[in-house]
């Protein structure tokens, strides 16, 4: 489905690295395995999704900022669909 379409980088990383995603307001917090956040955040940035303003990555946590609150749940569903392969 279109929901789970992603670049090869994100499609390769998310199934192995993403642990959880949840959000509030304009923010989505993506939890990854230790050391995975920066690679996953870069892959999300490279997708060029218009609803994503940007990402901040630590070691195992990514903060994704979305344009509108209604984009938050759509992004979480998209990430979960990609992570499930």
VMD Tcl script that builds the backbone (N, CA, C; Angstrom):
set m [mol new atoms 255]
animate dup $m
set s [atomselect $m all]
$s set {name element resname resid chain x y z} {
  {N N UNK 1 A 0.833 -1.198 0.000}
  {CA C UNK 1 A 0.000 0.000 0.000}
  {C C UNK 1 A 0.868 1.248 0.000}
  {N N UNK 2 A 0.287 2.371 -0.365}
  {CA C UNK 2 A 1.031 3.617 -0.402}
  {C C UNK 2 A 1.477 4.029 0.997}
  {N N UNK 3 A 0.694 3.667 2.004}
  {CA C UNK 3 A 1.020 4.035 3.374}
  {C C UNK 3 A 2.385 3.506 3.776}
  {N N UNK 4 A 2.715 2.288 3.347}
  {CA C UNK 4 A 3.961 1.670 3.787}
  {C C UNK 4 A 5.104 1.835 2.790}
  {N N UNK 5 A 4.896 2.621 1.712}
  {CA C UNK 5 A 5.975 2.846 0.763}
  {C C UNK 5 A 7.030 3.750 1.387}
  {N N UNK 6 A 8.288 3.374 1.188}
  {CA C UNK 6 A 9.389 4.156 1.741}
  {C C UNK 6 A 10.620 3.915 0.891}
  {N N UNK 7 A 11.605 4.785 1.070}
  {CA C UNK 7 A 12.878 4.588 0.388}
  {C C UNK 7 A 13.508 3.293 0.888}
  {N N UNK 8 A 14.437 2.741 0.111}
  {CA C UNK 8 A 15.102 1.516 0.572}
  {C C UNK 8 A 15.778 1.674 1.934}
  {N N UNK 9 A 16.354 2.848 2.196}
  {CA C UNK 9 A 17.041 3.051 3.479}
  {C C UNK 9 A 16.072 2.928 4.649}
  {N N UNK 10 A 14.948 3.621 4.570}
  {CA C UNK 10 A 13.991 3.579 5.675}
  {C C UNK 10 A 13.342 2.203 5.778}
  {N N UNK 11 A 13.034 1.603 4.635}
  {CA C UNK 11 A 12.423 0.271 4.635}
  {C C UNK 11 A 13.369 -0.772 5.220}
  {N N UNK 12 A 14.659 -0.552 5.081}
  {CA C UNK 12 A 15.651 -1.481 5.632}
  {C C UNK 12 A 15.861 -1.241 7.132}
  {N N UNK 13 A 15.866 0.018 7.553}
  {CA C UNK 13 A 16.180 0.362 8.943}
  {C C UNK 13 A 15.021 0.148 9.916}
  {N N UNK 14 A 13.837 0.647 9.559}
  {CA C UNK 14 A 12.734 0.651 10.529}
  {C C UNK 14 A 12.353 -0.721 11.067}
  {N N UNK 15 A 12.240 -1.759 10.231}
  {CA C UNK 15 A 11.830 -3.056 10.786}
  {C C UNK 15 A 12.791 -3.583 11.853}
  {N N UNK 16 A 14.068 -3.192 11.762}
  {CA C UNK 16 A 15.067 -3.692 12.710}
  {C C UNK 16 A 15.324 -2.740 13.866}
  {N N UNK 17 A 15.066 -1.451 13.667}
  {CA C UNK 17 A 15.484 -0.451 14.649}
  {C C UNK 17 A 14.361 0.183 15.463}
  {N N UNK 18 A 13.163 0.336 14.884}
  {CA C UNK 18 A 12.107 1.043 15.602}
  {C C UNK 18 A 11.502 0.178 16.691}
  {N N UNK 19 A 11.384 0.746 17.877}
  {CA C UNK 19 A 10.789 0.063 19.022}
  {C C UNK 19 A 9.358 0.540 19.241}
  {N N UNK 20 A 9.135 1.864 19.139}
  {CA C UNK 20 A 7.821 2.428 19.439}
  {C C UNK 20 A 7.740 3.829 18.848}
  {N N UNK 21 A 6.520 4.298 18.639}
  {CA C UNK 21 A 6.294 5.678 18.209}
  {C C UNK 21 A 5.003 6.160 18.841}
  {N N UNK 22 A 5.059 7.324 19.456}
  {CA C UNK 22 A 3.855 7.948 19.996}
  {C C UNK 22 A 4.039 9.451 19.941}
  {N N UNK 23 A 2.941 10.176 20.081}
  {CA C UNK 23 A 3.066 11.609 19.925}
  {C C UNK 23 A 2.043 12.409 20.686}
  {N N UNK 24 A 2.275 13.719 20.658}
  {CA C UNK 24 A 1.366 14.690 21.253}
  {C C UNK 24 A 1.557 16.005 20.486}
  {N N UNK 25 A 0.461 16.683 20.220}
  {CA C UNK 25 A 0.557 17.962 19.515}
  {C C UNK 25 A 1.226 17.807 18.166}
  {N N UNK 26 A 2.264 18.591 17.942}
  {CA C UNK 26 A 3.008 18.562 16.684}
  {C C UNK 26 A 4.241 17.672 16.767}
  {N N UNK 27 A 4.333 16.850 17.809}
  {CA C UNK 27 A 5.543 16.071 18.063}
  {C C UNK 27 A 5.280 14.577 18.016}
  {N N UNK 28 A 6.218 13.843 17.400}
  {CA C UNK 28 A 6.197 12.384 17.417}
  {C C UNK 28 A 7.531 11.936 17.997}
  {N N UNK 29 A 7.482 11.090 19.018}
  {CA C UNK 29 A 8.684 10.525 19.618}
  {C C UNK 29 A 8.824 9.096 19.111}
  {N N UNK 30 A 9.938 8.829 18.449}
  {CA C UNK 30 A 10.221 7.500 17.917}
  {C C UNK 30 A 11.351 6.901 18.746}
  {N N UNK 31 A 11.089 5.757 19.356}
  {CA C UNK 31 A 12.114 5.045 20.129}
  {C C UNK 31 A 12.749 4.002 19.225}
  {N N UNK 32 A 14.083 3.901 19.294}
  {CA C UNK 32 A 14.811 2.920 18.499}
  {C C UNK 32 A 15.689 2.076 19.417}
  {N N UNK 33 A 16.284 1.052 18.849}
  {CA C UNK 33 A 17.311 0.325 19.578}
  {C C UNK 33 A 18.475 1.271 19.836}
  {N N UNK 34 A 19.270 0.993 20.845}
  {CA C UNK 34 A 20.415 1.828 21.189}
  {C C UNK 34 A 21.307 2.037 19.971}
  {N N UNK 35 A 21.621 3.294 19.705}
  {CA C UNK 35 A 22.494 3.634 18.593}
  {C C UNK 35 A 21.791 3.795 17.257}
  {N N UNK 36 A 20.485 3.573 17.210}
  {CA C UNK 36 A 19.781 3.603 15.934}
  {C C UNK 36 A 19.131 4.909 15.562}
  {N N UNK 37 A 19.017 5.825 16.498}
  {CA C UNK 37 A 18.209 7.022 16.264}
  {C C UNK 37 A 18.743 7.908 15.144}
  {N N UNK 38 A 20.045 8.129 15.089}
  {CA C UNK 38 A 20.562 9.067 14.092}
  {C C UNK 38 A 20.379 8.553 12.673}
  {N N UNK 39 A 20.609 7.261 12.447}
  {CA C UNK 39 A 20.426 6.702 11.100}
  {C C UNK 39 A 18.960 6.733 10.686}
  {N N UNK 40 A 18.061 6.404 11.614}
  {CA C UNK 40 A 16.631 6.411 11.301}
  {C C UNK 40 A 16.158 7.844 11.052}
  {N N UNK 41 A 16.605 8.789 11.877}
  {CA C UNK 41 A 16.210 10.190 11.688}
  {C C UNK 41 A 16.676 10.709 10.331}
  {N N UNK 42 A 17.897 10.377 9.944}
  {CA C UNK 42 A 18.393 10.809 8.637}
  {C C UNK 42 A 17.548 10.209 7.516}
  {N N UNK 43 A 17.184 8.937 7.660}
  {CA C UNK 43 A 16.347 8.288 6.645}
  {C C UNK 43 A 14.971 8.948 6.571}
  {N N UNK 44 A 14.402 9.321 7.720}
  {CA C UNK 44 A 13.113 10.027 7.730}
  {C C UNK 44 A 13.263 11.376 7.020}
  {N N UNK 45 A 14.327 12.105 7.333}
  {CA C UNK 45 A 14.567 13.400 6.678}
  {C C UNK 45 A 14.673 13.243 5.162}
  {N N UNK 46 A 15.359 12.203 4.721}
  {CA C UNK 46 A 15.575 11.995 3.288}
  {C C UNK 46 A 14.304 11.596 2.540}
  {N N UNK 47 A 13.276 11.154 3.278}
  {CA C UNK 47 A 12.002 10.830 2.631}
  {C C UNK 47 A 11.375 12.071 2.001}
  {N N UNK 48 A 11.630 13.242 2.580}
  {CA C UNK 48 A 11.055 14.470 2.039}
  {C C UNK 48 A 9.555 14.573 2.219}
  {N N UNK 49 A 9.020 13.906 3.249}
  {CA C UNK 49 A 7.582 13.959 3.493}
  {C C UNK 49 A 7.188 15.390 3.842}
  {N N UNK 50 A 6.203 15.971 3.149}
  {CA C UNK 50 A 5.862 17.378 3.358}
  {C C UNK 50 A 5.340 17.687 4.757}
  {N N UNK 51 A 4.769 16.703 5.435}
  {CA C UNK 51 A 4.242 16.961 6.777}
  {C C UNK 51 A 5.328 17.010 7.847}
  {N N UNK 52 A 6.538 16.572 7.521}
  {CA C UNK 52 A 7.636 16.562 8.492}
  {C C UNK 52 A 8.468 17.828 8.329}
  {N N UNK 53 A 8.535 18.624 9.401}
  {CA C UNK 53 A 9.364 19.826 9.383}
  {C C UNK 53 A 10.821 19.451 9.602}
  {N N UNK 54 A 11.062 18.521 10.526}
  {CA C UNK 54 A 12.430 18.109 10.801}
  {C C UNK 54 A 12.488 17.090 11.914}
  {N N UNK 55 A 13.710 16.619 12.181}
  {CA C UNK 55 A 13.937 15.623 13.223}
  {C C UNK 55 A 15.115 16.041 14.089}
  {N N UNK 56 A 15.098 15.582 15.331}
  {CA C UNK 56 A 16.232 15.698 16.247}
  {C C UNK 56 A 16.489 14.300 16.780}
  {N N UNK 57 A 17.742 13.857 16.752}
  {CA C UNK 57 A 18.038 12.490 17.165}
  {C C UNK 57 A 19.075 12.459 18.273}
  {N N UNK 58 A 18.810 11.601 19.247}
  {CA C UNK 58 A 19.794 11.281 20.266}
  {C C UNK 58 A 20.386 9.929 19.940}
  {N N UNK 59 A 20.524 9.076 20.942}
  {CA C UNK 59 A 21.090 7.745 20.750}
  {C C UNK 59 A 20.008 6.722 20.418}
  {N N UNK 60 A 18.893 6.794 21.178}
  {CA C UNK 60 A 17.808 5.828 20.961}
  {C C UNK 60 A 16.439 6.491 20.872}
  {N N UNK 61 A 16.433 7.805 20.676}
  {CA C UNK 61 A 15.172 8.547 20.617}
  {C C UNK 61 A 15.242 9.612 19.531}
  {N N UNK 62 A 14.149 9.719 18.772}
  {CA C UNK 62 A 14.036 10.739 17.726}
  {C C UNK 62 A 12.808 11.588 18.028}
  {N N UNK 63 A 12.958 12.889 17.920}
  {CA C UNK 63 A 11.830 13.807 17.997}
  {C C UNK 63 A 11.548 14.276 16.576}
  {N N UNK 64 A 10.348 13.981 16.084}
  {CA C UNK 64 A 9.932 14.401 14.745}
  {C C UNK 64 A 8.890 15.500 14.916}
  {N N UNK 65 A 9.111 16.634 14.273}
  {CA C UNK 65 A 8.164 17.746 14.346}
  {C C UNK 65 A 7.348 17.751 13.060}
  {N N UNK 66 A 6.015 17.742 13.212}
  {CA C UNK 66 A 5.123 17.751 12.051}
  {C C UNK 66 A 4.423 19.106 11.931}
  {N N UNK 67 A 3.976 19.431 10.727}
  {CA C UNK 67 A 3.379 20.744 10.455}
  {C C UNK 67 A 2.059 20.978 11.180}
  {N N UNK 68 A 1.193 19.978 11.165}
  {CA C UNK 68 A -0.136 20.132 11.762}
  {C C UNK 68 A -0.378 18.985 12.734}
  {N N UNK 69 A -1.166 19.250 13.753}
  {CA C UNK 69 A -1.467 18.193 14.720}
  {C C UNK 69 A -2.077 16.978 14.047}
  {N N UNK 70 A -2.899 17.200 13.027}
  {CA C UNK 70 A -3.546 16.057 12.375}
  {C C UNK 70 A -2.547 15.192 11.608}
  {N N UNK 71 A -1.362 15.719 11.311}
  {CA C UNK 71 A -0.325 14.929 10.638}
  {C C UNK 71 A 0.304 13.896 11.570}
  {N N UNK 72 A 0.207 14.141 12.865}
  {CA C UNK 72 A 0.874 13.286 13.850}
  {C C UNK 72 A 0.431 11.832 13.750}
  {N N UNK 73 A -0.865 11.574 13.807}
  {CA C UNK 73 A -1.336 10.185 13.797}
  {C C UNK 73 A -1.079 9.525 12.447}
  {N N UNK 74 A -1.156 10.301 11.356}
  {CA C UNK 74 A -0.847 9.747 10.031}
  {C C UNK 74 A 0.614 9.312 9.956}
  {N N UNK 75 A 1.507 10.129 10.505}
  {CA C UNK 75 A 2.927 9.791 10.481}
  {C C UNK 75 A 3.203 8.546 11.322}
  {N N UNK 76 A 2.595 8.466 12.493}
  {CA C UNK 76 A 2.796 7.286 13.342}
  {C C UNK 76 A 2.325 6.034 12.613}
  {N N UNK 77 A 1.154 6.100 11.988}
  {CA C UNK 77 A 0.657 4.938 11.231}
  {C C UNK 77 A 1.596 4.566 10.091}
  {N N UNK 78 A 2.118 5.570 9.406}
  {CA C UNK 78 A 3.036 5.311 8.291}
  {C C UNK 78 A 4.313 4.633 8.793}
  {N N UNK 79 A 4.890 5.159 9.875}
  {CA C UNK 79 A 6.113 4.562 10.419}
  {C C UNK 79 A 5.870 3.131 10.888}
  {N N UNK 80 A 4.736 2.901 11.553}
  {CA C UNK 80 A 4.419 1.548 12.025}
  {C C UNK 80 A 4.236 0.587 10.855}
  {N N UNK 81 A 3.595 1.052 9.778}
  {CA C UNK 81 A 3.397 0.196 8.603}
  {C C UNK 81 A 4.734 -0.172 7.962}
  {N N UNK 82 A 5.642 0.789 7.879}
  {CA C UNK 82 A 6.965 0.511 7.308}
  {C C UNK 82 A 7.741 -0.433 8.219}
  {N N UNK 83 A 7.650 -0.211 9.535}
  {CA C UNK 83 A 8.371 -1.063 10.491}
  {C C UNK 83 A 7.884 -2.507 10.441}
  {N N UNK 84 A 6.606 -2.684 10.125}
  {CA C UNK 84 A 6.054 -4.040 10.046}
  {C C UNK 84 A 6.413 -4.718 8.724}
  {N N UNK 85 A 7.001 -3.951 7.805}
  {CA C UNK 85 A 7.420 -4.519 6.526}
  {C C UNK 85 A 6.274 -4.677 5.599}
}
mol reanalyze $m
mol bondsrecalc $m
mol representation Tube
mol addrep $m
